[in-house]
């Protein structure tokens, strides 16, 4: 997952409004969003069996992005980062308990950012920040492949767009999906500096990425209302940009 935009506890009807793009190599096998036997709604990385974004019927949410730094070499034999989102969604403890687990075990993973919680309490943790897990205040947030709210051009544009959607009684999922398909690149003077080649930095600077071997594999919009009703849309893309959109609606069920 390479761009996550979310408004948390700022809309009167929707405590969580989310818009996200997952970018990945086309050759990596993936399954579109479905309801897992464990009552998780998420897509699945079929190589490692993790996920990039998901919800649990009992009212939990998690989403993850990788952290990009061309100077860092990935740890060999590190566990899959996608398992972290699944681990939280399957957990029975509190967010604070999971935050402590992350701080103890996060360094064994390659660089990541994780958003996790529910409609009433949302947390953020990165194993690259040298900080403890943070309980988030109400606000509009953007996360790409650096730390939360790092002002990369697509993060700034995304937060500005999402703030406009808050003016409507119900945000328009189709409009948000269309925004997530924007391929405009950032000007060179505003490109992030993540120690990769400039042509790749330019390619990755757009909200929607389309390259011969790598690109945006799916876009997700989620509207989670104050009664626990979740509307979830996922639009998947092939390398030829062919589209398929699916929609789920469910009611949160607490034990």
N, C-alpha and C positions, 0 to 999 in steps of 0.2 A: 504494500500500500504506500503510495507516494504523495498523496495529498489528502488531508482530512480537515474539513472545515466544519465547525460546529458552534451553535448558539446554545448556551447552557443556562437555563433558568432566567431567560430574558424575555420570552414571549409569554403572554398571559395564558395561553391554552396549551402550549407545547414546551415542556421543560427541556426537551432535547430535540434540536433540529440539526440534521447531519447531512453533509454532502461530501463524497469522497471518490477518488480515483485510485485504482490499483494498477500499478505499472509493473510489468514483468516480461521476461523473455517468452516469446511465443511457444518455444519448444517445451517449456515446463508444463506438465499436465495439471489441469485444474478442473474442478467441477463447479458449475454455477450454484448459486444459493439454493439450499433446500433445508428441510427440517430433519435434523439428525435424530437418531433414536433417543439421544439424551435430552431432547426438547431444546436443542440449539438451532437457531436459524442463522446459517452462514454458508458462504462458499467454502471450498476445501482445496488445499494444495494436495494433489494426489500423490506427490512424491514423498512428502514428510507427514501428511495427514493433519497438518495444522490449518489455521485460517488467518486471514488478514483483518477480518471484521466480522463480528457476530453478536447476536442477542440470545439470551436464555429466557425461556417462558416465565421463569420466576422473577424476572425483572432486572437482569444483569446485562451489561454491555461491555465490550472490549474491542479495541482496534489498535493495530501496531504498524509502525513504519520502520524501515531500516535507517541507519545513520550513515551518511556518505562522507568519507574522507579518503581521498586517493593516496594519502601517505600511510594509511593504516592497512596492514595485511590482515585478512580474515584469519581467525584462529582455526586451525585444523581440528576436525572432529568436535567442533562446538555443537551443542544441541540446536535444533531448529528454533528460530525465533517465533515461528508461527504457533508453536506449542504453548507459548505463554498466554496468548489470548484464550485458547481452549482450556488451559489450566485454570484461569480465573473463572471462566464461565461454568466450569464443573465444580468449582470450589464451594464449600459450605460455610466458610468463615466470613468475617467482615472484610471490608476493603482495607482497613488498617492492618489486619493480620496478614493479608496478601501483600501489602506494601512492605512489611517487615521481611517477608519471604523473598521478595524481589531484591531488596537491598543486600540480603545475604547471598543470593544465588545469581543475581543479574550479571556480575562480572564474568561468569563462565560463558556467556553468550557473546556473539558478535554484536556490534553496535546497534541499539534499538531505542525506540520511543514507544511507550505503551500508555494508552488511555483506558481506564477501567472504572466501573462503578455502576450506578443506577440513576434513576430520575432525580434522586434527592441528594446524592453524594457522589461526586466524580473526582477521580484522582489521575495524576500524571507522574510517570517515572521514566527517566532515561539513564542507562548505564554509562552515558558519556558526559553527564553534567556534574559529577562529583557532589551531588546534592541528594538529600533524602526525598522520598516520594512526597508529592505535593497534593494536598486537597485543594481543588480548584474553587475559586469564587465565581459567582454568576458573571457571564460575559460572553464575548464572541472570540473564538480561538481559531488559529490556523496552525497546521503541523505538516511539514514535508519531511525531507531527509536530513534535517538538522534539529535543533531544539525547538520546543514549543514557542510559537509566535516569533521565531526568527524572521525578520522582514525581507524574505526573498520576494521578488516581484509577484509570483503567482500566489503566494500566501497573502500578501497585502491586497491584491485584486480580489481574491476569494473572500476575504473578510469584509471588504467593502460591499461586495455583491450580496453576501449573506445578510448584512445589516439592512439592506434595502428590502429583502424578503420579509423582514420582521414587521414591516408596515402593513402586511396583509393579515386578515383574520386566519387564513390558512394558506401557507406558502404553496406555490404552484410547482409540483414535482417535475412536470414536463419542462418548465422554464429552467429549473435548476439543472436538470439533466443536459439541456442544451448548453447552459453555461459551462458545464464540466467538459463539453466537447470543444472548447475554444483552443485553437492551435497557435495562437499568436505567441511569438517568441519575445523574450525580454531583450531590450537594447543592450549592446555589449557592455556599456559602462555600468549597467546594473546587474550583470550576471553574478550569481554566487561564486565564491572562490572556494572550491572543495578539492583542489589539487588533482583535478582530472583535466583531460585535454579540452581546449576551448570549444571545439566543434561539438563535443558531447555535452559540455556545460550549456551551450546554446540549445541543443536539441532537447535537453531535459528541463529547460526553463519554462516551457509552455505548460498550461494546465492539462491539456490532452496531448499525449506523446504518440507519434506515429513514425516508426523507423522499420527498416526491412526485417530485423530480427527481434526488436524490442519495442514495446509500446504499452499504451493503456489497454488493459485486458477487460476491465469492467468499471462502470460508474455506479455509485449507490446513493440513493436518497432515502433518509429515514425520518419520519415524523412520529414522535413519541409523545402522546398527549398526557394531561395531568390525571386522567382516569386509568392510565396504563394501556391504552389502545396504541398499537404500533402499526403504522403503514410503512412498508419497506418495498422499494423499487430497486431492481438491479438491471442495468443495461450492459450486455456483454458484447464484445467486439472480436472479430476475426482479424488476421493480418490484412485482409482486404477491406476492413472497416464495415463488414456486414454486421447488422445489429439484431439483437433479440432482447426484448424487455419483459421481465416477469414482475409480478406484484404479489406480496403477501400481506394479509391483515390478520392480526391476532390480538387477543386480550391477555394482558399480564395475569399470571396466576400465582399468587403467593401461597406458600405452604402454611 
